Amino acid sequence: MSIVIGGMIGLGKTSVADLLNDYYQSKGIDSKVFYETVDDNPILPLYYELTPEELDAKRIPFLLQLFFLNKRFKTVKECIGWHEPLYTIQDRSIYEDWYFAYVNKKLGRISELEFRIYEDLADNMMEELNELPKKAPELMVYLKGSFDTVIERIMSRGRSFEINPELKEYYFEVWKGYDEWVFNHYKASEVLVIDMDVTDIVNRPEDAARVCREVDNKLNEILFTKTHTG
């Protein structure tokens, strides 16, 4: 079974991925987390710290999208080939990558030409993935929250390159269209929504237990449907 954790910056994708990994391993189920690349990303701090003029001159947003696309493509292949575990858990998926590129185009940070090049490359990668078994996840766990919750969580985790007040416009642009993209455009798998306005898996054990239970129930439902229809 393959799970991807999706949602806004700061809402706790890595924490949820780790929680689910610990949960399944505690049940004796083979599982592995594949993390989104952040700490060893040489481009990401530049994206957050440079002035708009510097971003435009260096074409940093375009380079960042290519960096993430390449890493997520590699992650999908690693998930498929990782000793056939019973569960793989991805901290963000390749499917969401297009949405971030689209937002950057809307903001004028990526040009129309760059976006076309990005889409052509992404389409070629997805065509290659279509030839591989189990390239799509069974479930996206979508972390959904209000904009106030997003900003609060971003500030509380304290990554210096993420807390520049001028980034609020960017965060809002990503946030305001995320639900629409997930519910109307994402077609790769079933979606389970976790309301992060009322969920704190780090400080409330009952919330952590509830999230694990909801994910497990949804996966069992998906497995039952596959078994009886297919």
N, C-alpha and C positions, 0 to 999 in steps of 0.2 A: 504494500500500500504506500502511496506517495502523497504527502501532505505539503502544501505550501502555505506560508504565513504571509498575508498581505495586509496593507494598510498604511496609514500616514506615518511620516517621519515622527519618531518619538513615542509612539503608542505602545511599544513593548514587544515587537516581533521576536527579537532574540530571546527575551525572557520567556515568552510563550513557547518558542521552539525548544528551549532548554527544559522547560516544565514538562512538555509532552515527551521528550526524549527520556527524562528521568522516570516518568510515569510508566512508559512501555517497558523500559529496561527493568523496572521494579517488578513487572509482571512476567519477567523472563522472556520478553519479546525482543528479538534482535532489531536495533534501530540505530540511526545515525543522523546527526544534524549537519547540514551544509550551510555555512554562514555567508551572509552578504559581506563582501570585501569593503572594509572601512579603514581600519588602522594602517594597512599597507597600501592604501590608495594615494598616490602622489598628486593626483589632480583635484580630489575632493576639497581639501582645505583652500586651494586657490579659488575654486568655484564660490565659496562662501566669503572669502576675505578680500578679493580684488574689487576695485571700483568697477562700475559698469563700463567705463571706457577701456579699462585694462582687460576685462572679460571679452569685450568685443574685438579688441586688437589681437588677442591671443587665441580667440575662438575656443575658450575653455569649455563652455557648455557642450559644444559639439564633441570635443575630445572626451569629456566625461561620459557622455552617452555611449560613445564607442567603447570606452573602457568597461563600463558596466555590461553592455551587450555581450562583449567578448567573454567576460567573467561568468555571466549567467549561462551562456551557451556551454561553456566548459563545465559548469556545475550540473546542468541537465545530463550531460554525457557521463559525468562521474556518478550521478545518482543511478543511472541505468546500469553501469558496470560495477557497482560496488558490492561484489560478492553476493549479490541477490539477497539483501536483507529483507526482512518482512516489512519494515517501515523506513522510509526516508523522509526527512523533514527539511524543507528548504526555507531559509530566512529570506523572503521575497523571491519572486519568480521572474522568469524571462518575459512572461506575458505582460507584467506591469511596466516593463522597461519602455515599451512604446508609449504608454501614457505619460511618463515623465518627459520623454522627448517631445511629445505633443504640447505639453504645458510650456516647455521652454520655447517652442516655436511661437505659441500664442503671445508670450512675453517679449518676443523679438530677440531672444538670446541665441536662438538657432535660426538660420536663414531658411527660406523656402528650398533653396538648392541643397543645403546641408540635410534638411529633413527628408528630401527625396532620396538622397544617397543613403541616409540612415535606414529608411524604409526598404529600399532595395536590398541592402545588406541583411536586415532582419528577416525579410521574406526568404532570401536564399538560405539563411540558417534554419528557418522553420521548415522549409522544404526538405532539408537534410534530416532534421529531426523526425519528420514524418516517415522516414524509412526505417527508423529505429523502433524497437518494441517498447511499450509503456513510456512513451515520451511525455505524455500528459499526466498530471496528477489526478488522483481520485477526489481530492478535496482541497479547496482553498478555505482557510480559516481567516476570515476578514475582520480585522480589528477596526471598529468604527467608533468615532468619538466626535464631540463638539469641537469647534475651533478653539475654545477656551481650554479644553482638556489637552488638546494637541500642544498649544503653546506652553501650558504649565508643565507637561511632561518633557518637552524639549529643554526648557530652562532647568528643570530639576536634575537632568542627567549631566548637564554642565560641560558638554563638549564645546570648547572655546570657539571653534569655527562655526558653530550652529546658532550662537546666541546673539549675534549682531541684530539690533532692533530693525535695521533696514531690510532684513530678510523676511519680515512679517508679510509683505506683499506676496513674495514667492510662496511662502507656506500657505497663504490663503488661496492663491490660485490653484495650488495642488489639491488642497482640501476640498474646495467648493465643487470640483468636478469628479471627485473620486467615487462617490456613491453611484453617480450616473454611469461611469465607466464600468464599475463592477457589475451592476445590476442589468445594464443594457448592452454591454459590449463583450464582457468576458464570457467565453463559451467553453473553455477548456475542461471545466469540472463543475461539480456541485460546490455550493458556497454555504459556509456556516458563519453567521454574523455573531461577533462577540461585542457587546456594548461596553466600551472602555470607560464611559462616563460613570458606570456603576461597578466596574471591575478593577480590582487591585490585587493581582496574583502575588505580588512581592510581599505586601504587608497583611493580607487577609488570607489565611490558609483555606477558609471556606470558599473563597473565590477561585483559588487555584484548583481545589477539588472539583468545583462545579464546571470549570472550563475543561478539565480532563474528561469528566463524565459526558459533557455535551459532545466533545469531539469523538469520543469512543462510541457513543450511541449513534452519531451520524455515520461513522465509518461502518459500523455493523449494519445499519440500514442500507448503505450503498452496497456492501458485500452481499447482503440478502437479496437485493434487487438483481445484482449481476448473476448470482447463482440461480435464480428462478426465472430469469428471462434470457439467459444466454448462452 
